[in-house]
Amino acid sequence: MREDFSQRLVDLDKTTTARFGMHQRSFNNLQNRMHVSAVDKEILRNQWTRGDVAIRSFIGTWFQMSKEDVDTCFPTSSHPTPY
């Protein structure tokens, strides 16, 4: 009887250790996936930021053009040009 109980405790210990190891590996895998996701998110954020800076620079340059240049491209007079 005592041997059965001791064997059950040993089996329970082995099972618990195996399950704990499985959960630990799953946890480590999840941590790794979260880290990779965070790195990818930061890379994308940096790419968007560089794109935004390029767009702002282009728009700023465009708006710095002289009024004559803008009027040449986009006439602002209220009277349409006769054909």
mmCIF file of the N, C-alpha and C atoms, coordinates in Angstrom:
data_MODEL
# 
_entry.id   MODEL 
# 
loop_
_atom_site.group_PDB 
_atom_site.id 
_atom_site.type_symbol 
_atom_site.label_atom_id 
_atom_site.label_alt_id 
_atom_site.label_comp_id 
_atom_site.label_asym_id 
_atom_site.label_entity_id 
_atom_site.label_seq_id 
_atom_site.pdbx_PDB_ins_code 
_atom_site.Cartn_x 
_atom_site.Cartn_y 
_atom_site.Cartn_z 
_atom_site.occupancy 
_atom_site.B_iso_or_equiv 
_atom_site.pdbx_formal_charge 
_atom_site.auth_seq_id 
_atom_site.auth_comp_id 
_atom_site.auth_asym_id 
_atom_site.auth_atom_id 
_atom_site.pdbx_PDB_model_num 
ATOM 1   N N  . MET A 1 1  ? 0.822   -1.194 0.000   1.00 0.00 ? 1  MET A N  1 
ATOM 2   C CA . MET A 1 1  ? 0.000   0.000  0.000   1.00 0.00 ? 1  MET A CA 1 
ATOM 3   C C  . MET A 1 1  ? 0.869   1.261  0.000   1.00 0.00 ? 1  MET A C  1 
ATOM 4   N N  . ARG A 1 2  ? 1.864   1.279  0.871   1.00 0.00 ? 2  ARG A N  1 
ATOM 5   C CA . ARG A 1 2  ? 2.741   2.439  0.955   1.00 0.00 ? 2  ARG A CA 1 
ATOM 6   C C  . ARG A 1 2  ? 3.542   2.601  -0.337  1.00 0.00 ? 2  ARG A C  1 
ATOM 7   N N  . GLU A 1 3  ? 3.934   1.483  -0.961  1.00 0.00 ? 3  GLU A N  1 
ATOM 8   C CA . GLU A 1 3  ? 4.678   1.549  -2.216  1.00 0.00 ? 3  GLU A CA 1 
ATOM 9   C C  . GLU A 1 3  ? 3.810   2.135  -3.323  1.00 0.00 ? 3  GLU A C  1 
ATOM 10  N N  . ASP A 1 4  ? 2.523   1.778  -3.338  1.00 0.00 ? 4  ASP A N  1 
ATOM 11  C CA . ASP A 1 4  ? 1.602   2.333  -4.333  1.00 0.00 ? 4  ASP A CA 1 
ATOM 12  C C  . ASP A 1 4  ? 1.495   3.851  -4.186  1.00 0.00 ? 4  ASP A C  1 
ATOM 13  N N  . PHE A 1 5  ? 1.385   4.288  -2.940  1.00 0.00 ? 5  PHE A N  1 
ATOM 14  C CA . PHE A 1 5  ? 1.275   5.728  -2.690  1.00 0.00 ? 5  PHE A CA 1 
ATOM 15  C C  . PHE A 1 5  ? 2.563   6.439  -3.103  1.00 0.00 ? 5  PHE A C  1 
ATOM 16  N N  . SER A 1 6  ? 3.709   5.838  -2.766  1.00 0.00 ? 6  SER A N  1 
ATOM 17  C CA . SER A 1 6  ? 4.997   6.422  -3.141  1.00 0.00 ? 6  SER A CA 1 
ATOM 18  C C  . SER A 1 6  ? 5.138   6.471  -4.660  1.00 0.00 ? 6  SER A C  1 
ATOM 19  N N  . GLN A 1 7  ? 4.713   5.397  -5.329  1.00 0.00 ? 7  GLN A N  1 
ATOM 20  C CA . GLN A 1 7  ? 4.793   5.368  -6.790  1.00 0.00 ? 7  GLN A CA 1 
ATOM 21  C C  . GLN A 1 7  ? 3.877   6.422  -7.402  1.00 0.00 ? 7  GLN A C  1 
ATOM 22  N N  . ARG A 1 8  ? 2.711   6.604  -6.831  1.00 0.00 ? 8  ARG A N  1 
ATOM 23  C CA . ARG A 1 8  ? 1.790   7.639  -7.324  1.00 0.00 ? 8  ARG A CA 1 
ATOM 24  C C  . ARG A 1 8  ? 2.406   9.029  -7.168  1.00 0.00 ? 8  ARG A C  1 
ATOM 25  N N  . LEU A 1 9  ? 3.071   9.260  -6.040  1.00 0.00 ? 9  LEU A N  1 
ATOM 26  C CA . LEU A 1 9  ? 3.731   10.551 -5.834  1.00 0.00 ? 9  LEU A CA 1 
ATOM 27  C C  . LEU A 1 9  ? 4.850   10.757 -6.856  1.00 0.00 ? 9  LEU A C  1 
ATOM 28  N N  . VAL A 1 10 ? 5.621   9.716  -7.129  1.00 0.00 ? 10 VAL A N  1 
ATOM 29  C CA . VAL A 1 10 ? 6.695   9.817  -8.120  1.00 0.00 ? 10 VAL A CA 1 
ATOM 30  C C  . VAL A 1 10 ? 6.097   10.094 -9.495  1.00 0.00 ? 10 VAL A C  1 
ATOM 31  N N  . ASP A 1 11 ? 5.036   9.372  -9.857  1.00 0.00 ? 11 ASP A N  1 
ATOM 32  C CA . ASP A 1 11 ? 4.374   9.593  -11.147 1.00 0.00 ? 11 ASP A CA 1 
ATOM 33  C C  . ASP A 1 11 ? 3.805   11.007 -11.243 1.00 0.00 ? 11 ASP A C  1 
ATOM 34  N N  . LEU A 1 12 ? 3.197   11.449 -10.154 1.00 0.00 ? 12 LEU A N  1 
ATOM 35  C CA . LEU A 1 12 ? 2.637   12.801 -10.125 1.00 0.00 ? 12 LEU A CA 1 
ATOM 36  C C  . LEU A 1 12 ? 3.743   13.841 -10.278 1.00 0.00 ? 12 LEU A C  1 
ATOM 37  N N  . ASP A 1 13 ? 4.878   13.597 -9.628  1.00 0.00 ? 13 ASP A N  1 
ATOM 38  C CA . ASP A 1 13 ? 6.007   14.519 -9.735  1.00 0.00 ? 13 ASP A CA 1 
ATOM 39  C C  . ASP A 1 13 ? 6.526   14.563 -11.174 1.00 0.00 ? 13 ASP A C  1 
ATOM 40  N N  . LYS A 1 14 ? 6.661   13.404 -11.813 1.00 0.00 ? 14 LYS A N  1 
ATOM 41  C CA . LYS A 1 14 ? 7.131   13.364 -13.204 1.00 0.00 ? 14 LYS A CA 1 
ATOM 42  C C  . LYS A 1 14 ? 6.146   14.069 -14.131 1.00 0.00 ? 14 LYS A C  1 
ATOM 43  N N  . THR A 1 15 ? 4.868   13.807 -13.928 1.00 0.00 ? 15 THR A N  1 
ATOM 44  C CA . THR A 1 15 ? 3.845   14.429 -14.768 1.00 0.00 ? 15 THR A CA 1 
ATOM 45  C C  . THR A 1 15 ? 3.846   15.940 -14.587 1.00 0.00 ? 15 THR A C  1 
ATOM 46  N N  . THR A 1 16 ? 3.932   16.373 -13.331 1.00 0.00 ? 16 THR A N  1 
ATOM 47  C CA . THR A 1 16 ? 3.932   17.807 -13.042 1.00 0.00 ? 16 THR A CA 1 
ATOM 48  C C  . THR A 1 16 ? 5.163   18.475 -13.641 1.00 0.00 ? 16 THR A C  1 
ATOM 49  N N  . THR A 1 17 ? 6.313   17.831 -13.508 1.00 0.00 ? 17 THR A N  1 
ATOM 50  C CA . THR A 1 17 ? 7.544   18.385 -14.068 1.00 0.00 ? 17 THR A CA 1 
ATOM 51  C C  . THR A 1 17 ? 7.455   18.468 -15.590 1.00 0.00 ? 17 THR A C  1 
ATOM 52  N N  . ALA A 1 18 ? 6.915   17.433 -16.221 1.00 0.00 ? 18 ALA A N  1 
ATOM 53  C CA . ALA A 1 18 ? 6.775   17.434 -17.681 1.00 0.00 ? 18 ALA A CA 1 
ATOM 54  C C  . ALA A 1 18 ? 5.818   18.531 -18.127 1.00 0.00 ? 18 ALA A C  1 
ATOM 55  N N  . ARG A 1 19 ? 4.708   18.670 -17.434 1.00 0.00 ? 19 ARG A N  1 
ATOM 56  C CA . ARG A 1 19 ? 3.736   19.713 -17.797 1.00 0.00 ? 19 ARG A CA 1 
ATOM 57  C C  . ARG A 1 19 ? 4.316   21.104 -17.578 1.00 0.00 ? 19 ARG A C  1 
ATOM 58  N N  . PHE A 1 20 ? 5.035   21.262 -16.473 1.00 0.00 ? 20 PHE A N  1 
ATOM 59  C CA . PHE A 1 20 ? 5.651   22.556 -16.205 1.00 0.00 ? 20 PHE A CA 1 
ATOM 60  C C  . PHE A 1 20 ? 6.655   22.904 -17.303 1.00 0.00 ? 20 PHE A C  1 
ATOM 61  N N  . GLY A 1 21 ? 7.456   21.922 -17.714 1.00 0.00 ? 21 GLY A N  1 
ATOM 62  C CA . GLY A 1 21 ? 8.420   22.156 -18.790 1.00 0.00 ? 21 GLY A CA 1 
ATOM 63  C C  . GLY A 1 21 ? 7.724   22.534 -20.085 1.00 0.00 ? 21 GLY A C  1 
ATOM 64  N N  . MET A 1 22 ? 6.601   21.873 -20.382 1.00 0.00 ? 22 MET A N  1 
ATOM 65  C CA . MET A 1 22 ? 5.848   22.179 -21.594 1.00 0.00 ? 22 MET A CA 1 
ATOM 66  C C  . MET A 1 22 ? 5.304   23.607 -21.533 1.00 0.00 ? 22 MET A C  1 
ATOM 67  N N  . HIS A 1 23 ? 4.762   23.985 -20.385 1.00 0.00 ? 23 HIS A N  1 
ATOM 68  C CA . HIS A 1 23 ? 4.233   25.342 -20.235 1.00 0.00 ? 23 HIS A CA 1 
ATOM 69  C C  . HIS A 1 23 ? 5.355   26.378 -20.288 1.00 0.00 ? 23 HIS A C  1 
ATOM 70  N N  . GLN A 1 24 ? 6.503   26.036 -19.723 1.00 0.00 ? 24 GLN A N  1 
ATOM 71  C CA . GLN A 1 24 ? 7.639   26.960 -19.752 1.00 0.00 ? 24 GLN A CA 1 
ATOM 72  C C  . GLN A 1 24 ? 8.091   27.196 -21.187 1.00 0.00 ? 24 GLN A C  1 
ATOM 73  N N  . ARG A 1 25 ? 8.162   26.131 -21.993 1.00 0.00 ? 25 ARG A N  1 
ATOM 74  C CA . ARG A 1 25 ? 8.544   26.297 -23.403 1.00 0.00 ? 25 ARG A CA 1 
ATOM 75  C C  . ARG A 1 25 ? 7.506   27.128 -24.146 1.00 0.00 ? 25 ARG A C  1 
ATOM 76  N N  . SER A 1 26 ? 6.230   26.888 -23.862 1.00 0.00 ? 26 SER A N  1 
ATOM 77  C CA . SER A 1 26 ? 5.175   27.681 -24.507 1.00 0.00 ? 26 SER A CA 1 
ATOM 78  C C  . SER A 1 26 ? 5.290   29.147 -24.110 1.00 0.00 ? 26 SER A C  1 
ATOM 79  N N  . PHE A 1 27 ? 5.570   29.385 -22.848 1.00 0.00 ? 27 PHE A N  1 
ATOM 80  C CA . PHE A 1 27 ? 5.719   30.754 -22.353 1.00 0.00 ? 27 PHE A CA 1 
ATOM 81  C C  . PHE A 1 27 ? 6.914   31.435 -23.019 1.00 0.00 ? 27 PHE A C  1 
ATOM 82  N N  . ASN A 1 28 ? 8.038   30.725 -23.123 1.00 0.00 ? 28 ASN A N  1 
ATOM 83  C CA . ASN A 1 28 ? 9.219   31.297 -23.779 1.00 0.00 ? 28 ASN A CA 1 
ATOM 84  C C  . ASN A 1 28 ? 8.941   31.581 -25.247 1.00 0.00 ? 28 ASN A C  1 
ATOM 85  N N  . ASN A 1 29 ? 8.211   30.684 -25.906 1.00 0.00 ? 29 ASN A N  1 
ATOM 86  C CA . ASN A 1 29 ? 7.859   30.889 -27.306 1.00 0.00 ? 29 ASN A CA 1 
ATOM 87  C C  . ASN A 1 29 ? 6.975   32.129 -27.451 1.00 0.00 ? 29 ASN A C  1 
ATOM 88  N N  . LEU A 1 30 ? 6.021   32.287 -26.552 1.00 0.00 ? 30 LEU A N  1 
ATOM 89  C CA . LEU A 1 30 ? 5.138   33.450 -26.585 1.00 0.00 ? 30 LEU A CA 1 
ATOM 90  C C  . LEU A 1 30 ? 5.930   34.736 -26.357 1.00 0.00 ? 30 LEU A C  1 
ATOM 91  N N  . GLN A 1 31 ? 6.857   34.713 -25.401 1.00 0.00 ? 31 GLN A N  1 
ATOM 92  C CA . GLN A 1 31 ? 7.695   35.891 -25.160 1.00 0.00 ? 31 GLN A CA 1 
ATOM 93  C C  . GLN A 1 31 ? 8.504   36.247 -26.405 1.00 0.00 ? 31 GLN A C  1 
ATOM 94  N N  . ASN A 1 32 ? 9.051   35.237 -27.064 1.00 0.00 ? 32 ASN A N  1 
ATOM 95  C CA . ASN A 1 32 ? 9.835   35.479 -28.272 1.00 0.00 ? 32 ASN A CA 1 
ATOM 96  C C  . ASN A 1 32 ? 8.960   36.074 -29.369 1.00 0.00 ? 32 ASN A C  1 
ATOM 97  N N  . ARG A 1 33 ? 7.771   35.540 -29.558 1.00 0.00 ? 33 ARG A N  1 
ATOM 98  C CA . ARG A 1 33 ? 6.865   36.056 -30.580 1.00 0.00 ? 33 ARG A CA 1 
ATOM 99  C C  . ARG A 1 33 ? 6.457   37.496 -30.277 1.00 0.00 ? 33 ARG A C  1 
ATOM 100 N N  . MET A 1 34 ? 6.226   37.810 -28.999 1.00 0.00 ? 34 MET A N  1 
ATOM 101 C CA . MET A 1 34 ? 5.866   39.179 -28.624 1.00 0.00 ? 34 MET A CA 1 
ATOM 102 C C  . MET A 1 34 ? 7.034   40.127 -28.897 1.00 0.00 ? 34 MET A C  1 
ATOM 103 N N  . HIS A 1 35 ? 8.250   39.683 -28.624 1.00 0.00 ? 35 HIS A N  1 
ATOM 104 C CA . HIS A 1 35 ? 9.429   40.516 -28.877 1.00 0.00 ? 35 HIS A CA 1 
ATOM 105 C C  . HIS A 1 35 ? 9.577   40.778 -30.376 1.00 0.00 ? 35 HIS A C  1 
ATOM 106 N N  . VAL A 1 36 ? 9.438   39.735 -31.183 1.00 0.00 ? 36 VAL A N  1 
ATOM 107 C CA . VAL A 1 36 ? 9.543   39.897 -32.639 1.00 0.00 ? 36 VAL A CA 1 
ATOM 108 C C  . VAL A 1 36 ? 8.468   40.854 -33.134 1.00 0.00 ? 36 VAL A C  1 
ATOM 109 N N  . SER A 1 37 ? 7.262   40.729 -32.593 1.00 0.00 ? 37 SER A N  1 
ATOM 110 C CA . SER A 1 37 ? 6.164   41.615 -32.987 1.00 0.00 ? 37 SER A CA 1 
ATOM 111 C C  . SER A 1 37 ? 6.475   43.065 -32.617 1.00 0.00 ? 37 SER A C  1 
ATOM 112 N N  . ALA A 1 38 ? 7.027   43.283 -31.431 1.00 0.00 ? 38 ALA A N  1 
ATOM 113 C CA . ALA A 1 38 ? 7.367   44.643 -31.003 1.00 0.00 ? 38 ALA A CA 1 
ATOM 114 C C  . ALA A 1 38 ? 8.464   45.236 -31.895 1.00 0.00 ? 38 ALA A C  1 
ATOM 115 N N  . VAL A 1 39 ? 9.448   44.423 -32.263 1.00 0.00 ? 39 VAL A N  1 
ATOM 116 C CA . VAL A 1 39 ? 10.522  44.902 -33.142 1.00 0.00 ? 39 VAL A CA 1 
ATOM 117 C C  . VAL A 1 39 ? 9.951   45.261 -34.511 1.00 0.00 ? 39 VAL A C  1 
ATOM 118 N N  . ASP A 1 40 ? 9.090   44.388 -35.053 1.00 0.00 ? 40 ASP A N  1 
ATOM 119 C CA . ASP A 1 40 ? 8.462   44.674 -36.352 1.00 0.00 ? 40 ASP A CA 1 
ATOM 120 C C  . ASP A 1 40 ? 7.628   45.947 -36.295 1.00 0.00 ? 40 ASP A C  1 
ATOM 121 N N  . LYS A 1 41 ? 6.912   46.133 -35.197 1.00 0.00 ? 41 LYS A N  1 
ATOM 122 C CA . LYS A 1 41 ? 6.081   47.330 -35.038 1.00 0.00 ? 41 LYS A CA 1 
ATOM 123 C C  . LYS A 1 41 ? 6.953   48.588 -35.031 1.00 0.00 ? 41 LYS A C  1 
ATOM 124 N N  . GLU A 1 42 ? 8.082   48.529 -34.345 1.00 0.00 ? 42 GLU A N  1 
ATOM 125 C CA . GLU A 1 42 ? 8.990   49.679 -34.291 1.00 0.00 ? 42 GLU A CA 1 
ATOM 126 C C  . GLU A 1 42 ? 9.583   49.970 -35.670 1.00 0.00 ? 42 GLU A C  1 
ATOM 127 N N  . ILE A 1 43 ? 9.927   48.919 -36.404 1.00 0.00 ? 43 ILE A N  1 
ATOM 128 C CA . ILE A 1 43 ? 10.466  49.108 -37.760 1.00 0.00 ? 43 ILE A CA 1 
ATOM 129 C C  . ILE A 1 43 ? 9.429   49.794 -38.637 1.00 0.00 ? 43 ILE A C  1 
ATOM 130 N N  . LEU A 1 44 ? 8.185   49.326 -38.587 1.00 0.00 ? 44 LEU A N  1 
ATOM 131 C CA . LEU A 1 44 ? 7.125   49.938 -39.390 1.00 0.00 ? 44 LEU A CA 1 
ATOM 132 C C  . LEU A 1 44 ? 6.878   51.380 -38.972 1.00 0.00 ? 44 LEU A C  1 
ATOM 133 N N  . ARG A 1 45 ? 6.905   51.642 -37.670 1.00 0.00 ? 45 ARG A N  1 
ATOM 134 C CA . ARG A 1 45 ? 6.701   53.009 -37.183 1.00 0.00 ? 45 ARG A CA 1 
ATOM 135 C C  . ARG A 1 45 ? 7.790   53.930 -37.731 1.00 0.00 ? 45 ARG A C  1 
ATOM 136 N N  . ASN A 1 46 ? 9.032   53.466 -37.732 1.00 0.00 ? 46 ASN A N  1 
ATOM 137 C CA . ASN A 1 46 ? 10.132  54.279 -38.259 1.00 0.00 ? 46 ASN A CA 1 
ATOM 138 C C  . ASN A 1 46 ? 9.980   54.516 -39.750 1.00 0.00 ? 46 ASN A C  1 
ATOM 139 N N  . GLN A 1 47 ? 9.528   53.505 -40.480 1.00 0.00 ? 47 GLN A N  1 
ATOM 140 C CA . GLN A 1 47 ? 9.327   53.683 -41.917 1.00 0.00 ? 47 GLN A CA 1 
ATOM 141 C C  . GLN A 1 47 ? 8.238   54.711 -42.181 1.00 0.00 ? 47 GLN A C  1 
ATOM 142 N N  . TRP A 1 48 ? 7.127   54.642 -41.439 1.00 0.00 ? 48 TRP A N  1 
ATOM 143 C CA . TRP A 1 48 ? 6.048   55.614 -41.625 1.00 0.00 ? 48 TRP A CA 1 
ATOM 144 C C  . TRP A 1 48 ? 6.522   57.010 -41.267 1.00 0.00 ? 48 TRP A C  1 
ATOM 145 N N  . THR A 1 49 ? 7.326   57.127 -40.203 1.00 0.00 ? 49 THR A N  1 
ATOM 146 C CA . THR A 1 49 ? 7.824   58.441 -39.794 1.00 0.00 ? 49 THR A CA 1 
ATOM 147 C C  . THR A 1 49 ? 8.689   59.042 -40.888 1.00 0.00 ? 49 THR A C  1 
ATOM 148 N N  . ARG A 1 50 ? 9.574   58.238 -41.476 1.00 0.00 ? 50 ARG A N  1 
ATOM 149 C CA . ARG A 1 50 ? 10.409  58.748 -42.566 1.00 0.00 ? 50 ARG A CA 1 
ATOM 150 C C  . ARG A 1 50 ? 9.546   59.161 -43.746 1.00 0.00 ? 50 ARG A C  1 
ATOM 151 N N  . GLY A 1 51 ? 8.504   58.390 -44.038 1.00 0.00 ? 51 GLY A N  1 
ATOM 152 C CA . GLY A 1 51 ? 7.592   58.744 -45.125 1.00 0.00 ? 51 GLY A CA 1 
ATOM 153 C C  . GLY A 1 51 ? 6.873   60.044 -44.842 1.00 0.00 ? 51 GLY A C  1 
ATOM 154 N N  . ASP A 1 52 ? 6.420   60.216 -43.598 1.00 0.00 ? 52 ASP A N  1 
ATOM 155 C CA . ASP A 1 52 ? 5.738   61.454 -43.216 1.00 0.00 ? 52 ASP A CA 1 
ATOM 156 C C  . ASP A 1 52 ? 6.666   62.654 -43.358 1.00 0.00 ? 52 ASP A C  1 
ATOM 157 N N  . VAL A 1 53 ? 7.913   62.489 -42.956 1.00 0.00 ? 53 VAL A N  1 
ATOM 158 C CA . VAL A 1 53 ? 8.880   63.585 -43.069 1.00 0.00 ? 53 VAL A CA 1 
ATOM 159 C C  . VAL A 1 53 ? 9.090   63.938 -44.537 1.00 0.00 ? 53 VAL A C  1 
ATOM 160 N N  . ALA A 1 54 ? 9.189   62.931 -45.383 1.00 0.00 ? 54 ALA A N  1 
ATOM 161 C CA . ALA A 1 54 ? 9.387   63.192 -46.814 1.00 0.00 ? 54 ALA A CA 1 
ATOM 162 C C  . ALA A 1 54 ? 8.184   63.923 -47.401 1.00 0.00 ? 54 ALA A C  1 
ATOM 163 N N  . ILE A 1 55 ? 6.982   63.520 -47.006 1.00 0.00 ? 55 ILE A N  1 
ATOM 164 C CA . ILE A 1 55 ? 5.771   64.180 -47.514 1.00 0.00 ? 55 ILE A CA 1 
ATOM 165 C C  . ILE A 1 55 ? 5.719   65.623 -47.023 1.00 0.00 ? 55 ILE A C  1 
ATOM 166 N N  . ARG A 1 56 ? 6.001   65.835 -45.738 1.00 0.00 ? 56 ARG A N  1 
ATOM 167 C CA . ARG A 1 56 ? 5.989   67.204 -45.204 1.00 0.00 ? 56 ARG A CA 1 
ATOM 168 C C  . ARG A 1 56 ? 7.030   68.073 -45.906 1.00 0.00 ? 56 ARG A C  1 
ATOM 169 N N  . SER A 1 57 ? 8.186   67.519 -46.177 1.00 0.00 ? 57 SER A N  1 
ATOM 170 C CA . SER A 1 57 ? 9.230   68.272 -46.869 1.00 0.00 ? 57 SER A CA 1 
ATOM 171 C C  . SER A 1 57 ? 8.782   68.637 -48.276 1.00 0.00 ? 57 SER A C  1 
ATOM 172 N N  . PHE A 1 58 ? 8.164   67.688 -48.971 1.00 0.00 ? 58 PHE A N  1 
ATOM 173 C CA . PHE A 1 58 ? 7.676   67.958 -50.323 1.00 0.00 ? 58 PHE A CA 1 
ATOM 174 C C  . PHE A 1 58 ? 6.613   69.045 -50.308 1.00 0.00 ? 58 PHE A C  1 
ATOM 175 N N  . ILE A 1 59 ? 5.654   68.936 -49.378 1.00 0.00 ? 59 ILE A N  1 
ATOM 176 C CA . ILE A 1 59 ? 4.575   69.929 -49.297 1.00 0.00 ? 59 ILE A CA 1 
ATOM 177 C C  . ILE A 1 59 ? 5.146   71.294 -48.932 1.00 0.00 ? 59 ILE A C  1 
ATOM 178 N N  . GLY A 1 60 ? 6.075   71.322 -47.981 1.00 0.00 ? 60 GLY A N  1 
ATOM 179 C CA . GLY A 1 60 ? 6.693   72.591 -47.596 1.00 0.00 ? 60 GLY A CA 1 
ATOM 180 C C  . GLY A 1 60 ? 7.417   73.236 -48.754 1.00 0.00 ? 60 GLY A C  1 
ATOM 181 N N  . THR A 1 61 ? 8.136   72.443 -49.519 1.00 0.00 ? 61 THR A N  1 
ATOM 182 C CA . THR A 1 61 ? 8.840   72.976 -50.691 1.00 0.00 ? 61 THR A CA 1 
ATOM 183 C C  . THR A 1 61 ? 7.847   73.496 -51.713 1.00 0.00 ? 61 THR A C  1 
ATOM 184 N N  . TRP A 1 62 ? 6.789   72.745 -51.906 1.00 0.00 ? 62 TRP A N  1 
ATOM 185 C CA . TRP A 1 62 ? 5.777   73.147 -52.884 1.00 0.00 ? 62 TRP A CA 1 
ATOM 186 C C  . TRP A 1 62 ? 5.139   74.475 -52.486 1.00 0.00 ? 62 TRP A C  1 
ATOM 187 N N  . PHE A 1 63 ? 4.821   74.624 -51.188 1.00 0.00 ? 63 PHE A N  1 
ATOM 188 C CA . PHE A 1 63 ? 4.192   75.862 -50.737 1.00 0.00 ? 63 PHE A CA 1 
ATOM 189 C C  . PHE A 1 63 ? 5.152   77.041 -50.725 1.00 0.00 ? 63 PHE A C  1 
ATOM 190 N N  . GLN A 1 64 ? 6.452   76.773 -50.728 1.00 0.00 ? 64 GLN A N  1 
ATOM 191 C CA . GLN A 1 64 ? 7.423   77.860 -50.739 1.00 0.00 ? 64 GLN A CA 1 
ATOM 192 C C  . GLN A 1 64 ? 7.640   78.423 -52.141 1.00 0.00 ? 64 GLN A C  1 
ATOM 193 N N  . MET A 1 65 ? 7.083   77.762 -53.120 1.00 0.00 ? 65 MET A N  1 
ATOM 194 C CA . MET A 1 65 ? 7.209   78.294 -54.484 1.00 0.00 ? 65 MET A CA 1 
ATOM 195 C C  . MET A 1 65 ? 6.581   79.690 -54.518 1.00 0.00 ? 65 MET A C  1 
ATOM 196 N N  . SER A 1 66 ? 7.050   80.490 -55.426 1.00 0.00 ? 66 SER A N  1 
ATOM 197 C CA . SER A 1 66 ? 6.502   81.846 -55.513 1.00 0.00 ? 66 SER A CA 1 
ATOM 198 C C  . SER A 1 66 ? 5.058   81.798 -55.982 1.00 0.00 ? 66 SER A C  1 
ATOM 199 N N  . LYS A 1 67 ? 4.310   82.838 -55.657 1.00 0.00 ? 67 LYS A N  1 
ATOM 200 C CA . LYS A 1 67 ? 2.903   82.904 -56.026 1.00 0.00 ? 67 LYS A CA 1 
ATOM 201 C C  . LYS A 1 67 ? 2.730   82.851 -57.532 1.00 0.00 ? 67 LYS A C  1 
ATOM 202 N N  . GLU A 1 68 ? 3.652   83.432 -58.262 1.00 0.00 ? 68 GLU A N  1 
ATOM 203 C CA . GLU A 1 68 ? 3.543   83.403 -59.719 1.00 0.00 ? 68 GLU A CA 1 
ATOM 204 C C  . GLU A 1 68 ? 3.631   81.974 -60.243 1.00 0.00 ? 68 GLU A C  1 
ATOM 205 N N  . ASP A 1 69 ? 4.534   81.193 -59.668 1.00 0.00 ? 69 ASP A N  1 
ATOM 206 C CA . ASP A 1 69 ? 4.663   79.805 -60.108 1.00 0.00 ? 69 ASP A CA 1 
ATOM 207 C C  . ASP A 1 69 ? 3.390   79.024 -59.807 1.00 0.00 ? 69 ASP A C  1 
ATOM 208 N N  . VAL A 1 70 ? 2.818   79.270 -58.635 1.00 0.00 ? 70 VAL A N  1 
ATOM 209 C CA . VAL A 1 70 ? 1.586   78.576 -58.270 1.00 0.00 ? 70 VAL A CA 1 
ATOM 210 C C  . VAL A 1 70 ? 0.450   79.037 -59.168 1.00 0.00 ? 70 VAL A C  1 
ATOM 211 N N  . ASP A 1 71 ? 0.362   80.346 -59.419 1.00 0.00 ? 71 ASP A N  1 
ATOM 212 C CA . ASP A 1 71 ? -0.700  80.859 -60.291 1.00 0.00 ? 71 ASP A CA 1 
ATOM 213 C C  . ASP A 1 71 ? -0.562  80.311 -61.707 1.00 0.00 ? 71 ASP A C  1 
ATOM 214 N N  . THR A 1 72 ? 0.656   80.074 -62.133 1.00 0.00 ? 72 THR A N  1 
ATOM 215 C CA . THR A 1 72 ? 0.857   79.508 -63.465 1.00 0.00 ? 72 THR A CA 1 
ATOM 216 C C  . THR A 1 72 ? 0.284   78.096 -63.530 1.00 0.00 ? 72 THR A C  1 
ATOM 217 N N  . CYS A 1 73 ? 0.523   77.335 -62.489 1.00 0.00 ? 73 CYS A N  1 
ATOM 218 C CA . CYS A 1 73 ? 0.025   75.949 -62.464 1.00 0.00 ? 73 CYS A CA 1 
ATOM 219 C C  . CYS A 1 73 ? -1.465  75.894 -62.154 1.00 0.00 ? 73 CYS A C  1 
ATOM 220 N N  . PHE A 1 74 ? -1.883  76.715 -61.207 1.00 0.00 ? 74 PHE A N  1 
ATOM 221 C CA . PHE A 1 74 ? -3.270  76.705 -60.739 1.00 0.00 ? 74 PHE A CA 1 
ATOM 222 C C  . PHE A 1 74 ? -3.788  78.133 -60.681 1.00 0.00 ? 74 PHE A C  1 
ATOM 223 N N  . PRO A 1 75 ? -4.371  78.651 -61.753 1.00 0.00 ? 75 PRO A N  1 
ATOM 224 C CA . PRO A 1 75 ? -4.865  80.034 -61.740 1.00 0.00 ? 75 PRO A CA 1 
ATOM 225 C C  . PRO A 1 75 ? -5.910  80.225 -60.646 1.00 0.00 ? 75 PRO A C  1 
ATOM 226 N N  . THR A 1 76 ? -5.784  81.355 -59.937 1.00 0.00 ? 76 THR A N  1 
ATOM 227 C CA . THR A 1 76 ? -6.715  81.628 -58.842 1.00 0.00 ? 76 THR A CA 1 
ATOM 228 C C  . THR A 1 76 ? -7.672  82.760 -59.166 1.00 0.00 ? 76 THR A C  1 
ATOM 229 N N  . SER A 1 77 ? -7.603  83.316 -60.358 1.00 0.00 ? 77 SER A N  1 
ATOM 230 C CA . SER A 1 77 ? -8.495  84.438 -60.672 1.00 0.00 ? 77 SER A CA 1 
ATOM 231 C C  . SER A 1 77 ? -9.929  83.934 -60.730 1.00 0.00 ? 77 SER A C  1 
ATOM 232 N N  . SER A 1 78 ? -10.852 84.827 -60.389 1.00 0.00 ? 78 SER A N  1 
ATOM 233 C CA . SER A 1 78 ? -12.263 84.447 -60.367 1.00 0.00 ? 78 SER A CA 1 
ATOM 234 C C  . SER A 1 78 ? -12.864 84.417 -61.761 1.00 0.00 ? 78 SER A C  1 
ATOM 235 N N  . HIS A 1 79 ? -12.160 84.992 -62.724 1.00 0.00 ? 79 HIS A N  1 
ATOM 236 C CA . HIS A 1 79 ? -12.667 85.011 -64.099 1.00 0.00 ? 79 HIS A CA 1 
ATOM 237 C C  . HIS A 1 79 ? -11.960 83.936 -64.910 1.00 0.00 ? 79 HIS A C  1 
ATOM 238 N N  . PRO A 1 80 ? -12.717 83.058 -65.509 1.00 0.00 ? 80 PRO A N  1 
ATOM 239 C CA . PRO A 1 80 ? -12.069 82.018 -66.322 1.00 0.00 ? 80 PRO A CA 1 
ATOM 240 C C  . PRO A 1 80 ? -11.390 82.623 -67.544 1.00 0.00 ? 80 PRO A C  1 
ATOM 241 N N  . THR A 1 81 ? -10.347 82.005 -67.984 1.00 0.00 ? 81 THR A N  1 
ATOM 242 C CA . THR A 1 81 ? -9.615  82.478 -69.154 1.00 0.00 ? 81 THR A CA 1 
ATOM 243 C C  . THR A 1 81 ? -10.459 82.221 -70.401 1.00 0.00 ? 81 THR A C  1 
ATOM 244 N N  . PRO A 1 82 ? -10.690 83.269 -71.224 1.00 0.00 ? 82 PRO A N  1 
ATOM 245 C CA . PRO A 1 82 ? -11.495 83.061 -72.439 1.00 0.00 ? 82 PRO A CA 1 
ATOM 246 C C  . PRO A 1 82 ? -10.717 82.252 -73.467 1.00 0.00 ? 82 PRO A C  1 
ATOM 247 N N  . TYR A 1 83 ? -11.437 81.449 -74.218 1.00 0.00 ? 83 TYR A N  1 
ATOM 248 C CA . TYR A 1 83 ? -10.805 80.635 -75.266 1.00 0.00 ? 83 TYR A CA 1 
ATOM 249 C C  . TYR A 1 83 ? -10.988 81.264 -76.601 1.00 0.00 ? 83 TYR A C  1 
# 
